[in-house]
Amino acid sequence: MSDPARTRRIEERAYAIWESEGRPHGRDREHWHKAEAQIAEEEGAEKRAFGAPLPTRAQTGKESAGARNAARRGKRL
């Protein structure tokens, strides 16, 4: 199912692209696809910036700062 808010963003972006290119006739699909690609890229960037989980210790191969400090004090976490 399509997201009406996303579709509206694409419509607005396609219209802005159309206007910026001098309102050429017959290139509506090109503008739609360009707008869709731009929106998808922005959504991907947002997801990478805000939605990606932090890597785990197993993924990085590093201990946490708390584990390092505890090891220095001779304690085990």
C-alpha positions in Angstrom: 0.0 0.0 0.0 1.3 3.4 -0.9 2.0 6.2 1.6 -0.1 9.3 0.7 2.3 11.6 2.5 5.3 10.2 0.5 3.3 10.4 -2.8 2.5 14.0 -2.0 6.3 14.8 -1.4 7.1 13.2 -4.7 4.4 15.2 -6.5 5.7 18.4 -5.0 9.3 17.6 -5.8 8.4 16.6 -9.4 6.5 19.9 -9.8 9.5 21.8 -8.5 11.8 20.0 -10.9 9.4 20.7 -13.8 9.4 24.4 -12.9 13.2 24.6 -12.5 13.6 23.1 -16.0 11.4 25.7 -17.6 8.1 23.8 -17.6 8.9 21.5 -20.5 6.1 19.6 -22.1 6.0 15.8 -22.1 8.7 15.1 -19.5 6.4 14.4 -16.6 7.5 10.7 -16.1 11.1 11.8 -16.1 10.4 14.4 -13.5 8.4 11.9 -11.4 11.2 9.3 -11.5 13.9 12.0 -10.7 11.8 13.2 -7.7 11.1 9.6 -6.5 14.9 8.9 -6.6 15.7 12.1 -4.7 13.1 11.3 -2.0 14.3 7.7 -1.7 17.9 8.9 -1.3 16.8 11.4 1.4 14.9 8.7 3.2 17.9 6.4 3.1 20.1 9.1 4.5 17.7 9.8 7.3 17.5 6.1 8.1 21.2 5.8 8.2 21.6 8.9 10.4 18.8 8.2 12.8 17.6 4.6 12.5 20.7 2.6 12.3 21.6 0.8 15.5 25.0 1.3 17.0 27.4 -1.6 16.3 27.8 -4.1 19.0 31.1 -5.1 20.7 31.1 -8.3 18.7 30.8 -6.4 15.4 33.5 -3.9 16.2 35.8 -6.3 18.1 36.3 -3.7 20.8 35.3 -3.8 24.5 33.1 -1.2 26.0 34.6 1.6 28.0 33.0 0.2 31.1 34.6 -3.2 30.6 38.0 -1.6 30.0 37.7 0.5 33.2 36.5 -2.5 35.2 39.4 -4.6 33.9 41.9 -1.9 35.0 40.4 -2.0 38.5 40.6 -5.8 38.5 36.9 -6.3 38.4 34.8 -8.4 36.1 31.6 -7.2 34.5 
